[in-house]
Amino acid sequence: MKLYEFAPTRSIRARWALQELDVEFEPITVNLLEGKHQSPEYLKINPAAKLPALVDDDFVLTESVAIVVYLAEKYPHRQLLPRDPQLRAQLNRWMLFTVTELEQPLWRIARHTFLYPENQRIPADIEIARGEFKQMAAVLEAYMQRREFLVGEHVSVGDFILAYTLDWANEEHLLNESPALLAYMKRMYARPKAPMRIAAAAASVGLG
């Protein structure tokens, strides 16, 4: 099994699942700073030129949420997905909430801060996106009161998805009004097999 990754990206989610599952894998760095994600070799793996990508024998899978769910289903003995259909539905709900309502405004902030060429950035959209994130984070903050995990009584891949996203938000100083989410994120990253947090991962590749 091979994981194509670049340290501070959503690759962290896939690496986290692999490490929690104790699955042996070959990490392959695709250096975004050097444009390696646009190389013909990598575009054969993921034509969208995004990371991460997982190659399991002749099976290729992209998109971090799809990867972690696939891994949890392939190794069910680790119970990183709830068996109860209602808990599984709630997990799907909150994973979708995370990547739409929380991640989407974070992407907008990133695009208008440094990803877009300077003449295409819209500073006003940054504040709009920050407000949208905080509004949706308040919904999750209320839900997570007195909860240890995203759903049920055990850790799931949904926790890896959410914890990474919250760490991203924390880098943008967006969790000041969300103490339950901040504490939850720190608790998840304190797990023995958790990956590096975003700041440390960025530093490891010369960013930040």
C-alpha positions as CSV (number, residue, x, y, z in Angstrom):
1,M,0.0,0.0,0.0
2,K,1.3,3.4,-1.0
3,L,0.3,6.9,0.3
4,Y,1.1,9.8,-1.9
5,E,1.2,12.8,0.5
6,F,2.6,16.2,1.3
7,A,3.0,16.7,5.0
8,P,0.7,19.6,5.9
9,T,-2.2,18.8,3.5
10,R,-5.3,16.7,4.0
11,S,-2.8,13.8,3.6
12,I,-2.7,14.0,7.4
13,R,-6.1,12.4,7.5
14,A,-5.1,9.4,5.5
15,R,-1.8,9.0,7.4
16,W,-3.7,9.2,10.6
17,A,-6.1,6.3,9.6
18,L,-3.2,4.2,8.5
19,Q,-1.2,4.7,11.7
20,E,-4.2,4.0,13.9
21,L,-4.9,0.8,12.0
22,D,-1.2,-0.3,12.2
23,V,-1.2,-0.8,8.5
24,E,2.2,-0.9,6.8
25,F,2.5,1.5,3.9
26,E,5.0,3.2,1.7
27,P,4.9,7.0,2.1
28,I,5.7,8.9,-1.1
29,T,6.1,12.6,-0.9
30,V,4.7,14.7,-3.7
31,N,6.2,18.1,-3.2
32,L,3.7,20.7,-4.0
33,L,6.2,23.5,-3.7
34,E,8.2,21.9,-6.6
35,G,5.1,21.3,-8.6
36,K,5.4,17.5,-8.5
37,H,1.6,17.1,-8.3
38,Q,1.5,18.4,-11.9
39,S,4.0,15.8,-13.1
40,P,2.7,13.3,-15.8
41,E,3.5,10.5,-13.4
42,Y,1.3,11.8,-10.6
43,L,-1.5,13.0,-12.9
44,K,-1.9,9.3,-14.0
45,I,-2.7,8.6,-10.3
46,N,-4.9,11.6,-9.7
47,P,-5.8,13.7,-12.7
48,A,-7.1,16.4,-10.3
49,A,-3.5,16.9,-9.1
50,K,-4.6,16.8,-5.5
51,L,-3.3,15.0,-2.4
52,P,-3.6,12.5,-0.8
53,A,-3.9,9.4,-3.1
54,L,-3.8,5.8,-1.9
55,V,-2.7,3.0,-4.1
56,D,-3.6,-0.5,-2.8
57,D,-2.2,-3.0,-5.3
58,D,-4.0,-2.0,-8.5
59,F,-6.7,0.0,-6.7
60,V,-6.3,3.8,-6.7
61,L,-8.3,6.0,-4.5
62,T,-8.3,9.8,-4.0
63,E,-10.2,12.2,-1.7
64,S,-9.2,12.0,2.0
65,V,-12.6,11.1,3.3
66,A,-13.1,8.3,0.8
67,I,-9.6,7.0,1.7
68,V,-10.2,6.9,5.5
69,V,-13.6,5.2,5.1
70,Y,-12.1,2.6,2.7
71,L,-9.3,1.8,5.1
72,A,-11.8,1.5,8.0
73,E,-13.9,-0.9,6.0
74,K,-11.0,-2.9,4.8
75,Y,-9.8,-3.4,8.4
76,P,-13.1,-3.7,10.4
77,H,-11.4,-5.4,13.3
78,R,-10.2,-2.0,14.5
79,Q,-13.8,-0.8,14.7
80,L,-13.1,2.7,13.3
81,L,-16.6,2.8,11.8
82,P,-19.7,2.2,13.9
83,R,-21.7,-0.9,13.1
84,D,-25.0,0.5,14.2
85,P,-26.8,2.0,11.1
86,Q,-28.0,5.1,13.0
87,L,-24.6,5.8,14.4
88,R,-23.1,5.3,11.0
89,A,-25.6,7.7,9.5
90,Q,-24.7,10.3,12.1
91,L,-21.0,9.8,11.4
92,N,-21.7,10.4,7.7
93,R,-23.7,13.5,8.6
94,W,-20.9,15.0,10.6
95,M,-18.2,14.1,8.1
96,L,-20.2,15.8,5.3
97,F,-20.8,18.7,7.6
98,T,-17.1,19.0,8.2
99,V,-16.0,19.0,4.6
100,T,-18.8,21.3,3.4
101,E,-19.7,23.7,6.2
102,L,-16.3,23.9,7.9
103,E,-13.7,23.1,5.3
104,Q,-15.3,25.2,2.5
105,P,-14.8,28.6,4.2
106,L,-11.3,27.5,5.2
107,W,-10.5,27.0,1.6
108,R,-11.9,30.4,0.7
109,I,-9.7,32.0,3.3
110,A,-6.6,30.2,2.0
111,R,-7.4,31.0,-1.6
112,H,-7.8,34.7,-1.0
113,T,-4.9,34.9,1.4
114,F,-2.1,33.1,-0.6
115,L,-3.3,30.5,-3.1
116,Y,-4.8,32.9,-5.7
117,P,-2.5,35.3,-7.6
118,E,-2.6,38.6,-5.7
119,N,-4.7,40.4,-8.4
120,Q,-7.4,37.7,-8.0
121,R,-7.7,37.9,-4.2
122,I,-10.8,39.4,-2.6
123,P,-9.9,40.5,0.9
124,A,-13.6,41.1,1.8
125,D,-14.4,37.4,1.2
126,I,-11.9,36.4,3.9
127,E,-14.0,38.1,6.6
128,I,-17.2,36.7,5.1
129,A,-15.7,33.2,5.1
130,R,-14.5,33.6,8.7
131,G,-18.0,34.6,9.8
132,E,-19.5,31.6,8.0
133,F,-17.0,29.2,9.6
134,K,-17.8,30.6,13.1
135,Q,-21.5,30.3,12.6
136,M,-21.2,26.6,11.6
137,A,-18.6,25.9,14.3
138,A,-21.1,27.1,16.9
139,V,-23.5,24.4,15.7
140,L,-20.8,21.7,16.3
141,E,-19.6,23.3,19.5
142,A,-23.1,22.8,21.0
143,Y,-23.2,19.2,19.7
144,M,-19.8,18.3,21.1
145,Q,-20.6,19.5,24.7
146,R,-19.6,16.6,27.0
147,R,-18.8,14.3,24.1
148,E,-15.4,12.5,23.9
149,F,-15.8,11.4,20.3
150,L,-17.7,12.6,17.2
151,V,-20.3,9.8,17.5
152,G,-20.8,7.0,19.9
153,E,-18.4,5.9,22.6
154,H,-15.4,5.0,20.5
155,V,-13.0,6.8,18.1
156,S,-13.8,6.7,14.4
157,V,-12.3,7.9,11.2
158,G,-14.7,10.8,11.5
159,D,-12.6,12.1,14.4
160,F,-9.5,12.2,12.2
161,I,-11.4,14.1,9.6
162,L,-12.8,16.6,12.1
163,A,-9.7,17.0,14.2
164,Y,-7.6,17.9,11.1
165,T,-10.1,20.5,10.0
166,L,-10.3,22.0,13.5
167,D,-6.5,22.2,13.6
168,W,-6.6,24.0,10.2
169,A,-9.2,26.4,11.7
170,N,-7.0,26.9,14.8
171,E,-4.2,28.0,12.5
172,E,-6.5,30.8,11.4
173,H,-7.4,31.6,15.0
174,L,-11.0,30.6,14.5
175,L,-11.6,28.5,17.6
176,N,-11.3,31.2,20.2
177,E,-15.1,31.0,20.7
178,S,-15.2,27.2,20.6
179,P,-13.6,25.8,23.8
180,A,-15.2,22.4,23.5
181,L,-13.9,22.0,19.9
182,L,-10.5,23.2,20.8
183,A,-10.2,20.8,23.7
184,Y,-11.5,17.9,21.5
185,M,-9.0,18.7,18.8
186,K,-6.1,18.7,21.3
187,R,-7.3,15.5,22.8
188,M,-7.4,13.8,19.4
189,Y,-3.9,14.8,18.6
190,A,-2.7,13.6,22.0
191,R,-3.5,10.0,20.9
192,P,-0.4,7.8,20.7
193,K,-0.6,7.2,17.0
194,A,-1.8,10.7,15.9
195,P,0.2,12.3,13.1
196,M,2.0,15.7,13.3
197,R,-0.2,18.7,13.6
198,I,-0.4,21.1,10.7
199,A,2.1,23.6,12.0
200,A,4.7,20.9,12.7
201,A,4.0,19.3,9.3
202,A,4.4,22.6,7.5
203,A,7.7,23.2,9.3
204,S,9.0,19.8,8.3
205,V,8.8,20.8,4.6
206,G,10.2,24.3,5.1
207,L,6.9,26.2,5.4
208,G,5.8,28.5,8.2
